[in-house]
Amino acid sequence: MNSNPIFWAILVLVGAVVGYLIRHLSSSRLKNSIEEKVKRQFEEAKSKAKEIVLEAQEKSASIIEETKKEERERKLHIDREQERIIKKEETIEKQLSDLRFKETELSRNVEEVKKGKFEVEELKKKADQEVEKRASLTPEQAKILILERTKEKYQEDLVSALQKLEKERKEEVEKKILEILLTAIGRYSRSHVSEITTSVFPLENEDLKGKIIGRDGRNIKALERATGVEFIIDEAPDYIVISSFDPMRREIANLALKKLVKDGRIQPARIEEKVEEAKQEINKRVNEIGEEAVYEVGVYDLPKEIIQLVGRLHFRTSYGQNALVHSIEVAHLSAMIASELGINAEVAKKAGLLHDIGKAIDHEVQGNHVELGQKILKKYGVAENVIETMMAHHEDYPFSTPESFVIAAADALSAARPGARRENMENYIKRLEDLEKIATGFEGVKSAYAISGGREIRIFVTPEKIDDFGAFQLARDIAARIEGELKYPGEIKVNIIREVRAVEYAK
């Protein structure tokens, strides 16, 4: 190896030069590469800018075109509106012109009428003066004379014309009324069954009769005392007859007897328990009957207290006719007749359903059923026009509404149907009710039941208020009042029952 230092120096120098040349060449290439890349990106940006400018130009042109189009349409619309307004103004001007012309004509006619009226007055004055001059009469006397002569001349013709008109109108009205009533009756078809005063309780076997009667008749007596009805047992082998003028009592007795037979234990304590259960069930049934009735008629805005009283009408009769059936029928007929006449059918229907609502309590509260019904309906906030309509159905109160005439007609129609009522039955039931009212009017009386067709009245007294001696005195007093106030065939047995119960509890 050469150890000459000059050689190594030259070699190092050559290497340095070669390294410099290589580095210079490399940096030149890198510089060229960056310039080309920048140039390329610049060209791409320039191209994209041109595209954006072109797109913006196109969009601006489109917007300008749409704006011009909208401007043209708006201008066209404005032109049309202006044209319409101009035409309208022309029309108004023409109408104003016509009105001015008519006003001028009217003023001219008014003047002519005034002038003619003045001339007529002058002629009339001259005529009156002439008549007064010739007849020596005052204007008032002349007027009376002319009227009397005219009346004498045309009286027969006027009377004849009025009679003919009245006859024709009466025939026309009667024909129309008949058509309306026949239409209503034809549309509302319902069967009629008069209520009777007995119910039949069928027996499964003859042995039940002995259990129902009980030893020495204590069971049957307890039943009659608790229910207020009469049980007729020996009339037929396979049934028991329950007799009472009050349908609700009969229903309670029937239901209590069913419960006792089903239970099998028939004794006084169980009898009282089952009768109480039957009364509670009947109260529920009363609500159900009331709801069924109002839904059948189509009256849905009545208070629940009124609905309960409507249900109680099912257990009331009027001349043998079921009061609820009668009320429902009057409601339907009233609505039909009111519709035919073009008056308020809803008011007529509601008043028809409620017209006898007072009968639900008239055996408990003093007063006739119309007055009681008025008080009940006012208490529970029923509309005043319904109350006024209801009150006139017996013509005791004035017909204050058109619907009140309809209610009266529908009530009469329902009551007058063949087989709907029995006059003798109502008289009989009224006598029994009066008999019970007399007995319950005495102090110390707990309850009273007329039985045996009114030939006996059983009166239960409070033992704390009436002693044994007082019971005899009470029987005489009640018998004396019955003799003085009621008319009846035969005799009536007054039966006072005073029962003392001792109850204690073992604890």
Wavefront OBJ file of the C-alpha trace (Angstrom):
o trace
v 0.000 0.000 0.000
v 1.242 3.497 -0.821
v 2.173 5.495 2.286
v 2.841 8.759 0.541
v 0.877 11.474 2.334
v 0.427 13.497 -0.833
v -1.306 10.570 -2.403
v -3.721 10.340 0.471
v -4.279 14.040 0.419
v -5.062 13.974 -3.282
v -7.337 10.980 -2.733
v -9.244 12.766 0.026
v -9.584 15.844 -2.134
v -10.874 13.817 -5.046
v -13.358 12.093 -2.727
v -14.554 15.410 -1.403
v -15.044 16.751 -4.902
v -16.883 13.622 -5.984
v -19.133 13.831 -2.876
v -19.915 17.454 -3.534
v -20.789 16.678 -7.141
v -23.062 13.827 -6.120
v -24.852 15.957 -3.446
v -25.240 18.822 -5.902
v -26.706 16.533 -8.511
v -29.116 15.021 -5.977
v -30.349 18.416 -4.750
v -30.866 19.577 -8.327
v -33.014 16.571 -9.085
v -35.082 17.119 -5.885
v -35.571 20.784 -6.734
v -36.748 19.895 -10.224
v -39.172 17.323 -8.804
v -40.756 19.846 -6.356
v -41.096 22.475 -9.046
v -42.840 20.011 -11.327
v -45.219 19.011 -8.515
v -46.033 22.617 -7.655
v -46.527 23.397 -11.304
v -48.854 20.449 -11.686
v -50.912 21.417 -8.613
v -51.112 24.973 -9.886
v -52.440 23.754 -13.214
v -55.006 21.559 -11.443
v -56.137 24.459 -9.217
v -56.383 26.710 -12.220
v -58.528 24.126 -14.038
v -60.789 23.652 -11.000
v -61.184 27.402 -10.601
v -62.316 27.634 -14.192
v -64.892 24.921 -13.572
v -66.197 26.693 -10.417
v -66.437 29.993 -12.306
v -68.371 28.307 -15.121
v -70.722 26.592 -12.667
v -71.299 29.867 -10.791
v -72.010 31.627 -14.038
v -74.538 28.950 -15.010
v -76.261 29.130 -11.584
v -76.402 32.915 -11.633
v -77.872 32.801 -15.124
v -80.511 30.283 -13.937
v -81.389 32.420 -10.899
v -81.633 35.530 -13.050
v -83.932 33.685 -15.456
v -86.186 32.428 -12.646
v -86.298 35.889 -11.107
v -87.290 37.387 -14.442
v -89.966 34.692 -14.838
v -91.378 35.378 -11.359
v -91.293 39.085 -12.062
v -93.250 38.542 -15.270
v -95.862 36.379 -13.462
v -96.167 38.892 -10.622
v -96.625 41.693 -13.092
v -99.256 39.661 -14.934
v -101.068 38.977 -11.641
v -100.933 42.656 -10.694
v -102.317 43.573 -14.108
v -105.174 41.132 -13.661
v -105.942 42.439 -10.177
v -105.903 45.993 -11.446
v -108.232 45.010 -14.275
v -110.574 43.257 -11.801
v -110.570 46.258 -9.461
v -111.281 48.585 -12.374
v -114.229 46.396 -13.465
v -115.505 46.244 -9.895
v -115.276 50.009 -9.580
v -117.150 50.355 -12.858
v -119.859 47.986 -11.550
v -120.132 49.905 -8.279
v -120.345 53.170 -10.184
v -123.102 51.731 -12.323
v -124.984 50.468 -9.243
v -124.595 53.851 -7.571
v -125.919 55.489 -10.679
v -128.921 53.104 -10.712
v -129.520 53.773 -7.019
v -129.430 57.533 -7.596
v -131.899 57.112 -10.415
v -134.185 54.909 -8.268
v -133.868 57.355 -5.388
v -134.940 60.150 -7.707
v -137.869 58.037 -8.957
v -138.824 57.131 -5.372
v -138.729 60.784 -4.295
v -140.918 61.663 -7.236
v -143.371 58.848 -6.340
v -143.421 59.940 -2.675
v -144.271 63.452 -3.741
v -147.044 62.159 -5.994
v -148.409 59.963 -3.163
v -148.339 62.915 -0.774
v -150.099 65.018 -3.359
v -152.683 62.270 -3.978
v -153.171 61.774 -0.227
v -153.700 65.505 0.206
v -156.260 65.499 -2.610
v -158.048 62.480 -1.068
v -158.147 64.213 2.303
v -159.583 67.314 0.673
v -162.220 65.280 -1.165
v -163.054 63.381 2.014
v -163.370 66.630 3.926
v -165.644 68.059 1.259
v -167.732 64.860 1.254
v -168.033 64.944 5.049
v -169.046 68.587 4.901
v -171.593 67.789 2.206
v -173.019 64.862 4.207
v -173.092 66.981 7.348
v -174.741 69.806 5.427
v -177.376 67.576 3.850
v -178.079 65.340 6.843
v -177.362 67.826 9.622
v -174.970 65.226 11.169
v -171.544 65.564 12.744
v -168.677 63.634 11.125
v -168.752 61.082 13.982
v -172.494 60.576 13.614
v -172.173 60.185 9.847
v -169.417 57.605 10.308
v -171.534 55.587 12.736
v -174.524 55.777 10.387
v -172.504 54.558 7.392
v -170.975 51.701 9.421
v -174.376 50.592 10.715
v -175.894 50.606 7.223
v -172.926 48.678 5.841
v -173.154 46.181 8.712
v -176.917 45.690 8.116
v -176.381 45.257 4.407
v -173.560 42.700 4.600
v -174.188 41.078 8.020
v -175.769 37.926 6.680
v -173.021 37.503 4.098
v -170.296 38.027 6.725
v -171.878 35.586 9.193
v -172.339 32.992 6.477
v -168.735 33.409 5.269
v -167.371 33.186 8.810
v -169.429 30.080 9.587
v -168.301 28.446 6.381
v -164.670 29.319 7.060
v -164.901 28.073 10.646
v -166.516 24.820 9.535
v -163.920 24.242 6.820
v -161.036 25.027 9.187
v -162.522 22.822 11.902
v -162.955 19.903 9.508
v -159.431 20.437 8.192
v -157.942 20.603 11.709
v -159.892 17.545 12.891
v -158.763 15.612 9.834
v -155.137 16.610 10.388
v -155.329 15.729 14.101
v -156.842 12.355 13.282
v -154.088 11.658 10.755
v -151.376 12.561 13.289
v -152.921 10.451 16.064
v -153.468 7.451 13.793
v -149.898 7.732 12.511
v -148.512 7.849 16.064
v -150.640 4.922 17.266
v -149.807 2.910 14.156
v -146.069 3.506 14.550
v -146.127 2.578 18.228
v -147.586 -0.901 18.581
v -147.559 -2.430 22.061
v -149.684 -5.021 23.802
v -151.689 -4.132 26.917
v -152.188 -6.365 29.905
v -153.992 -5.038 32.954
v -152.279 -5.618 36.295
v -154.004 -7.958 38.760
v -153.692 -8.129 42.545
v -152.364 -11.684 42.858
v -149.224 -13.603 41.932
v -148.738 -17.350 41.696
v -145.810 -19.173 43.316
v -145.409 -22.705 41.874
v -144.454 -25.568 44.217
v -142.226 -28.495 43.256
v -144.036 -30.852 45.631
v -146.936 -30.813 48.079
v -144.660 -31.319 51.117
v -143.396 -27.751 50.801
v -146.786 -26.425 51.878
v -146.374 -27.897 55.352
v -142.889 -26.382 55.750
v -144.117 -22.992 54.551
v -147.091 -23.047 56.966
v -144.978 -24.225 59.900
v -146.134 -25.550 63.275
v -149.335 -23.770 64.343
v -148.921 -21.566 61.256
v -145.992 -19.628 62.711
v -144.000 -19.581 59.446
v -146.844 -18.336 57.280
v -147.737 -15.703 59.914
v -144.119 -14.543 60.029
v -144.085 -14.321 56.205
v -147.289 -12.290 56.101
v -146.049 -10.001 58.882
v -142.682 -9.379 57.203
v -143.991 -8.869 53.660
v -147.469 -7.345 54.196
v -149.151 -9.743 51.758
v -151.615 -12.606 52.150
v -150.653 -16.184 51.234
v -153.535 -18.351 50.002
v -152.336 -21.953 50.276
v -155.324 -24.301 50.081
v -156.665 -23.115 46.735
v -154.687 -25.576 44.576
v -152.197 -28.397 45.279
v -149.307 -27.214 43.123
v -149.061 -23.485 43.825
v -149.497 -20.751 46.412
v -151.376 -17.523 45.650
v -149.738 -14.294 46.860
v -152.385 -11.596 47.260
v -151.766 -7.844 47.660
v -152.810 -4.672 45.873
v -149.159 -3.488 45.970
v -147.078 -5.093 43.151
v -143.801 -4.391 44.971
v -144.936 -6.252 48.077
v -145.984 -9.220 45.939
v -142.603 -9.207 44.196
v -140.710 -9.071 47.514
v -142.850 -11.924 48.910
v -142.355 -14.016 45.778
v -138.572 -13.525 45.820
v -138.308 -14.191 49.579
v -140.306 -17.398 49.212
v -138.011 -18.557 46.399
v -134.972 -17.935 48.602
v -136.528 -19.822 51.553
v -137.497 -22.827 49.416
v -134.014 -22.936 47.898
v -132.391 -22.645 51.348
v -134.673 -25.316 52.835
v -134.640 -23.821 56.336
v -138.014 -22.156 56.728
v -138.347 -20.602 60.175
v -139.220 -17.109 61.485
v -135.609 -15.941 61.897
v -134.660 -17.095 58.380
v -137.878 -15.597 57.018
v -136.972 -12.105 58.243
v -133.443 -12.491 56.877
v -134.612 -13.617 53.432
v -137.290 -10.920 53.251
v -134.628 -8.294 53.940
v -132.395 -9.802 51.226
v -135.350 -9.760 48.835
v -135.985 -6.053 49.579
v -132.350 -5.216 48.811
v -132.468 -7.171 45.543
v -135.715 -5.456 44.556
v -134.059 -2.055 45.131
v -131.267 -3.075 42.746
v -133.846 -4.357 40.301
v -135.685 -1.024 40.513
v -132.527 0.776 39.333
v -132.083 -1.700 36.478
v -135.719 -1.308 35.401
v -135.353 2.487 35.472
v -132.196 2.369 33.340
v -133.844 -0.003 30.840
v -136.841 2.337 30.587
v -134.826 5.529 29.941
v -132.669 3.737 27.360
v -135.756 2.363 25.629
v -137.233 5.852 25.369
v -133.883 7.495 24.477
v -133.556 9.938 27.379
v -129.974 9.832 28.655
v -129.473 12.925 30.832
v -131.624 12.157 33.876
v -130.156 12.104 37.428
v -129.824 8.657 39.020
v -132.460 9.562 41.641
v -135.013 10.235 38.909
v -134.056 6.991 37.144
v -134.695 5.069 40.386
v -138.144 6.655 40.716
v -138.872 5.729 37.083
v -138.011 2.134 37.995
v -140.402 2.261 40.965
v -143.258 3.054 38.570
v -142.962 -0.560 37.399
v -144.485 -1.546 40.726
v -147.336 0.976 40.609
v -150.646 0.759 38.791
v -153.205 3.277 37.598
v -156.684 1.843 37.066
v -155.042 -1.563 36.639
v -152.553 -0.238 34.058
v -148.839 -0.560 34.832
v -147.600 2.986 35.505
v -144.163 2.476 33.887
v -145.584 0.862 30.742
v -148.041 3.756 30.518
v -145.246 6.352 30.963
v -143.054 4.742 28.288
v -145.987 4.665 25.888
v -146.837 8.321 26.550
v -143.171 9.246 25.922
v -143.111 7.493 22.534
v -146.494 8.832 21.445
v -145.569 12.363 22.542
v -142.315 12.295 20.569
v -144.109 11.056 17.422
v -146.922 13.610 17.649
v -144.459 16.449 18.390
v -142.365 15.473 15.364
v -145.457 15.536 13.150
v -146.360 19.007 14.461
v -142.794 20.348 14.135
v -142.325 21.193 17.825
v -139.672 20.062 20.323
v -139.868 16.259 20.294
v -137.131 15.837 22.934
v -138.982 17.965 25.502
v -142.234 16.147 24.724
v -140.577 12.741 25.058
v -138.901 13.543 28.387
v -142.064 15.130 29.821
v -144.080 12.116 28.653
v -141.771 9.707 30.471
v -141.842 11.798 33.675
v -145.476 12.966 33.671
v -146.529 10.407 36.330
v -143.249 10.383 38.308
v -145.137 11.609 41.391
v -146.986 8.265 41.527
v -143.730 6.617 42.593
v -144.085 8.259 46.028
v -147.733 9.386 46.266
v -148.513 6.460 48.590
v -145.731 7.624 50.935
v -146.050 11.446 50.810
v -149.137 13.639 51.089
v -150.242 15.356 47.876
v -151.448 14.553 44.353
v -149.000 13.021 41.899
v -148.754 16.149 39.686
v -147.621 18.386 42.565
v -145.271 15.700 43.883
v -143.811 15.224 40.402
v -143.223 18.980 40.062
v -141.366 19.096 43.396
v -139.248 16.034 42.558
v -138.199 17.323 39.138
v -137.350 20.785 40.500
v -135.314 19.243 43.317
v -133.127 17.281 40.915
v -132.650 20.073 38.381
v -134.811 18.924 35.455
v -135.356 21.674 32.856
v -138.200 24.109 33.584
v -139.856 23.652 30.166
v -140.073 19.892 30.814
v -141.723 20.505 34.214
v -144.232 22.984 32.741
v -145.056 20.530 29.952
v -145.517 17.646 32.388
v -147.805 19.543 34.775
v -150.641 20.157 32.294
v -151.377 16.533 31.388
v -154.551 16.437 33.571
v -155.494 20.053 32.725
v -155.153 21.044 36.411
v -152.508 23.554 35.301
v -152.542 25.815 32.201
v -151.056 24.669 28.901
v -147.991 26.889 29.045
v -146.032 25.221 26.206
v -147.014 23.729 22.833
v -145.652 20.385 24.030
v -148.069 20.353 27.013
v -151.009 19.886 24.614
v -149.176 16.919 23.106
v -148.595 15.317 26.547
v -152.272 15.629 27.441
v -153.278 14.013 24.129
v -150.735 11.175 24.441
v -151.785 10.502 28.066
v -155.429 10.270 27.008
v -154.538 7.989 24.075
v -152.571 5.588 26.252
v -155.254 5.467 28.942
v -158.128 5.064 26.482
v -156.733 2.042 24.644
v -159.069 -0.985 24.927
v -158.063 -3.161 27.872
v -155.517 -0.688 29.206
v -157.399 0.264 32.371
v -159.990 -1.073 34.772
v -161.990 1.514 36.674
v -163.307 -0.869 39.365
v -159.796 -2.194 40.051
v -158.498 1.317 40.709
v -161.356 2.066 43.099
v -160.637 -1.151 44.969
v -156.891 -0.414 45.253
v -157.603 3.180 46.315
v -159.829 1.882 49.141
v -157.073 -0.434 50.370
v -154.504 2.389 50.266
v -156.858 4.662 52.237
v -157.376 1.875 54.759
v -153.614 1.574 55.348
v -153.159 5.375 55.526
v -155.797 5.642 58.261
v -154.020 2.985 60.345
v -150.502 4.408 59.911
v -151.770 7.858 60.873
v -151.977 6.847 64.554
v -149.035 7.318 66.888
v -147.190 4.134 67.815
v -148.115 2.277 64.614
v -145.047 0.738 62.981
v -146.668 -0.662 59.832
v -150.087 -1.664 58.508
v -151.130 -4.094 55.762
v -154.595 -4.477 54.235
v -155.234 -8.147 53.404
v -158.102 -10.491 52.502
v -159.344 -8.106 49.829
v -159.645 -5.292 52.378
v -161.713 -7.314 54.843
v -158.853 -7.298 57.382
v -156.086 -4.867 58.292
v -153.096 -6.060 60.271
v -151.400 -3.346 62.297
v -147.981 -3.811 63.891
v -147.264 -1.449 66.774
v -144.112 -0.415 68.632
v -144.274 -2.252 72.008
v -142.396 0.529 73.804
v -145.138 3.018 72.868
v -148.278 0.850 72.968
v -148.981 -1.515 75.880
v -151.564 -4.304 75.921
v -154.364 -2.049 77.147
v -153.365 0.628 74.623
v -153.560 -1.973 71.815
v -157.267 -2.586 72.559
v -157.931 1.150 72.685
v -156.007 1.690 69.429
v -158.053 -1.021 67.683
v -161.293 0.717 68.721
v -160.004 4.149 67.602
v -158.891 2.873 64.196
v -162.170 1.005 63.679
v -164.117 4.148 64.550
v -162.145 6.272 62.065
v -162.574 3.660 59.316
v -166.343 3.667 59.910
v -166.420 7.449 59.746
v -164.184 8.005 56.684
v -164.558 4.983 54.374
v -167.449 3.422 52.507
v -167.232 -0.367 52.176
v -169.470 -3.442 52.058
v -169.562 -5.850 55.020
v -167.098 -5.393 57.879
v -163.351 -4.882 58.302
v -161.359 -6.716 60.964
v -158.825 -4.489 62.755
v -156.043 -6.748 63.991
v -153.463 -5.129 66.327
v -150.239 -7.114 66.728
v -147.882 -6.202 69.576
v -144.725 -8.305 69.665
v -142.057 -8.029 72.349
v -138.611 -9.406 71.581
v -135.902 -9.915 74.182
v -132.411 -10.019 72.699
v -129.124 -10.486 74.506
v -125.644 -11.438 73.325
v -123.274 -13.893 75.082
v -119.712 -12.607 74.921
l 1 2 3 4 5 6 7 8 9 10 11 12 13 14 15 16 17 18 19 20 21 22 23 24 25 26 27 28 29 30 31 32 33 34 35 36 37 38 39 40 41 42 43 44 45 46 47 48 49 50 51 52 53 54 55 56 57 58 59 60 61 62 63 64 65 66 67 68 69 70 71 72 73 74 75 76 77 78 79 80 81 82 83 84 85 86 87 88 89 90 91 92 93 94 95 96 97 98 99 100 101 102 103 104 105 106 107 108 109 110 111 112 113 114 115 116 117 118 119 120 121 122 123 124 125 126 127 128 129 130 131 132 133 134 135 136 137 138 139 140 141 142 143 144 145 146 147 148 149 150 151 152 153 154 155 156 157 158 159 160 161 162 163 164 165 166 167 168 169 170 171 172 173 174 175 176 177 178 179 180 181 182 183 184 185 186 187 188 189 190 191 192 193 194 195 196 197 198 199 200 201 202 203 204 205 206 207 208 209 210 211 212 213 214 215 216 217 218 219 220 221 222 223 224 225 226 227 228 229 230 231 232 233 234 235 236 237 238 239 240 241 242 243 244 245 246 247 248 249 250 251 252 253 254 255 256 257 258 259 260 261 262 263 264 265 266 267 268 269 270 271 272 273 274 275 276 277 278 279 280 281 282 283 284 285 286 287 288 289 290 291 292 293 294 295 296 297 298 299 300 301 302 303 304 305 306 307 308 309 310 311 312 313 314 315 316 317 318 319 320 321 322 323 324 325 326 327 328 329 330 331 332 333 334 335 336 337 338 339 340 341 342 343 344 345 346 347 348 349 350 351 352 353 354 355 356 357 358 359 360 361 362 363 364 365 366 367 368 369 370 371 372 373 374 375 376 377 378 379 380 381 382 383 384 385 386 387 388 389 390 391 392 393 394 395 396 397 398 399 400 401 402 403 404 405 406 407 408 409 410 411 412 413 414 415 416 417 418 419 420 421 422 423 424 425 426 427 428 429 430 431 432 433 434 435 436 437 438 439 440 441 442 443 444 445 446 447 448 449 450 451 452 453 454 455 456 457 458 459 460 461 462 463 464 465 466 467 468 469 470 471 472 473 474 475 476 477 478 479 480 481 482 483 484 485 486 487 488 489 490 491 492 493 494 495 496 497 498 499 500 501 502 503 504 505 506 507
